[in-house]
Amino acid sequence: MKASKRFRTPAQPNLKDADAGAAPLCAADDPKRDKAEAKRLHRRIAALQEMLYAERDRKVLVVLQGVDCAGKDGTVHQLFRKINPMGLRPVRFDAPTSIETARDYLWRVHRQVPRKGEIAVFNRSHYEDVLHPLVYGQLDGEALAQRYAHIRDFERMLAETGTVILKIFLHISNEEQRKRLQARIDDPDKHWKFDPEDLKHRERWDDYRHAYERAIAETDAPHAPWYIVPADSKPHRDLAVATLLVEALEAMDLKWPAGDAKLAKLKVR
């Protein structure tokens, strides 16, 4: 079964902790096989990305979402370790600046979408603007519904102008998040990664789970599909995301640009 079918969100997503530990792509008794497969996928991504960059016509947008400690940074690091950086642009969305809040909430997102021939990876994204407001009651129902509609229209416009979109939710369990947060606290070398706000958000675990379920259900579409990747296992997370990207790139049927006939007889002296 293709990963794009295996991990595609159902019409009514239900983010259960028990599902976060699944690892259908991993060989439980052969971690070396998993590492070898990951390397193969990374090489394939690099080869396809070079063709995308040479073609300079279409674009790819990968949206990574997940609760704190879900592994967004780690996924970016693993996924693109073999890629030519000329055709890759990771984008991290932190709290908006005063310049950004003076404009509509999609302004800072739209200016970061991929250029022709480029893969852009959003580490968090415009979805933060419907998740936090729902959890903390910052928008009423009408305003929230309006934002879902904005996002659907925004992504449809991107797709209709040549952008292939993959939206991936890295699904970890409550217990796995606890372990990862504690590991950051226990290791002084990882204190820079710890934000006390993470504990505040953790107290609203169920609220965030419901917010993600609603956002995914409201904005899943054939041209902008959501995939829910079990991510308690980091090797499985990396295999799943890499496989999804390879499948998407291969489905684009990328081709090298046509050769220049003027160069046929050119000899370098």
ChimeraX attribute file (.defattr): number of C-alpha atoms within 10 A of each C-alpha:
attribute: neighborCount
match mode: 1-to-1
recipient: residues
	/A:1	5
	/A:2	10
	/A:3	20
	/A:4	20
	/A:5	10
	/A:6	14
	/A:7	18
	/A:8	18
	/A:9	21
	/A:10	13
	/A:11	12
	/A:12	11
	/A:13	16
	/A:14	15
	/A:15	18
	/A:16	13
	/A:17	16
	/A:18	11
	/A:19	17
	/A:20	20
	/A:21	18
	/A:22	16
	/A:23	20
	/A:24	13
	/A:25	16
	/A:26	19
	/A:27	12
	/A:28	10
	/A:29	8
	/A:30	9
	/A:31	12
	/A:32	10
	/A:33	13
	/A:34	19
	/A:35	15
	/A:36	11
	/A:37	17
	/A:38	21
	/A:39	18
	/A:40	13
	/A:41	21
	/A:42	23
	/A:43	17
	/A:44	20
	/A:45	24
	/A:46	21
	/A:47	14
	/A:48	21
	/A:49	25
	/A:50	19
	/A:51	19
	/A:52	26
	/A:53	22
	/A:54	17
	/A:55	18
	/A:56	14
	/A:57	14
	/A:58	20
	/A:59	24
	/A:60	27
	/A:61	23
	/A:62	21
	/A:63	21
	/A:64	25
	/A:65	23
	/A:66	21
	/A:67	22
	/A:68	18
	/A:69	20
	/A:70	24
	/A:71	25
	/A:72	22
	/A:73	14
	/A:74	13
	/A:75	20
	/A:76	17
	/A:77	13
	/A:78	17
	/A:79	21
	/A:80	17
	/A:81	14
	/A:82	16
	/A:83	18
	/A:84	13
	/A:85	14
	/A:86	12
	/A:87	22
	/A:88	19
	/A:89	17
	/A:90	18
	/A:91	16
	/A:92	15
	/A:93	14
	/A:94	10
	/A:95	9
	/A:96	11
	/A:97	9
	/A:98	8
	/A:99	8
	/A:100	14
	/A:101	13
	/A:102	10
	/A:103	10
	/A:104	9
	/A:105	14
	/A:106	18
	/A:107	13
	/A:108	18
	/A:109	15
	/A:110	12
	/A:111	8
	/A:112	16
	/A:113	21
	/A:114	24
	/A:115	20
	/A:116	18
	/A:117	22
	/A:118	26
	/A:119	26
	/A:120	21
	/A:121	23
	/A:122	24
	/A:123	20
	/A:124	18
	/A:125	19
	/A:126	19
	/A:127	19
	/A:128	16
	/A:129	16
	/A:130	21
	/A:131	21
	/A:132	17
	/A:133	15
	/A:134	21
	/A:135	19
	/A:136	12
	/A:137	11
	/A:138	12
	/A:139	16
	/A:140	10
	/A:141	11
	/A:142	8
	/A:143	13
	/A:144	18
	/A:145	13
	/A:146	11
	/A:147	19
	/A:148	19
	/A:149	13
	/A:150	14
	/A:151	19
	/A:152	16
	/A:153	13
	/A:154	13
	/A:155	18
	/A:156	17
	/A:157	13
	/A:158	20
	/A:159	18
	/A:160	10
	/A:161	12
	/A:162	14
	/A:163	25
	/A:164	22
	/A:165	24
	/A:166	22
	/A:167	21
	/A:168	24
	/A:169	24
	/A:170	23
	/A:171	25
	/A:172	27
	/A:173	20
	/A:174	17
	/A:175	11
	/A:176	18
	/A:177	18
	/A:178	13
	/A:179	12
	/A:180	16
	/A:181	21
	/A:182	12
	/A:183	14
	/A:184	17
	/A:185	16
	/A:186	11
	/A:187	10
	/A:188	10
	/A:189	9
	/A:190	12
	/A:191	13
	/A:192	10
	/A:193	11
	/A:194	17
	/A:195	13
	/A:196	7
	/A:197	9
	/A:198	13
	/A:199	14
	/A:200	10
	/A:201	16
	/A:202	17
	/A:203	10
	/A:204	12
	/A:205	16
	/A:206	13
	/A:207	17
	/A:208	20
	/A:209	19
	/A:210	17
	/A:211	18
	/A:212	26
	/A:213	18
	/A:214	18
	/A:215	19
	/A:216	25
	/A:217	17
	/A:218	16
	/A:219	20
	/A:220	18
	/A:221	14
	/A:222	9
	/A:223	16
	/A:224	19
	/A:225	17
	/A:226	23
	/A:227	26
	/A:228	25
	/A:229	29
	/A:230	26
	/A:231	26
	/A:232	24
	/A:233	16
	/A:234	15
	/A:235	18
	/A:236	22
	/A:237	26
	/A:238	25
	/A:239	26
	/A:240	27
	/A:241	29
	/A:242	25
	/A:243	23
	/A:244	22
	/A:245	23
	/A:246	20
	/A:247	15
	/A:248	16
	/A:249	19
	/A:250	13
	/A:251	9
	/A:252	12
	/A:253	10
	/A:254	17
	/A:255	11
	/A:256	11
	/A:257	11
	/A:258	7
	/A:259	8
	/A:260	7
	/A:261	8
	/A:262	7
	/A:263	8
	/A:264	8
	/A:265	7
	/A:266	8
	/A:267	6
	/A:268	4
	/A:269	3
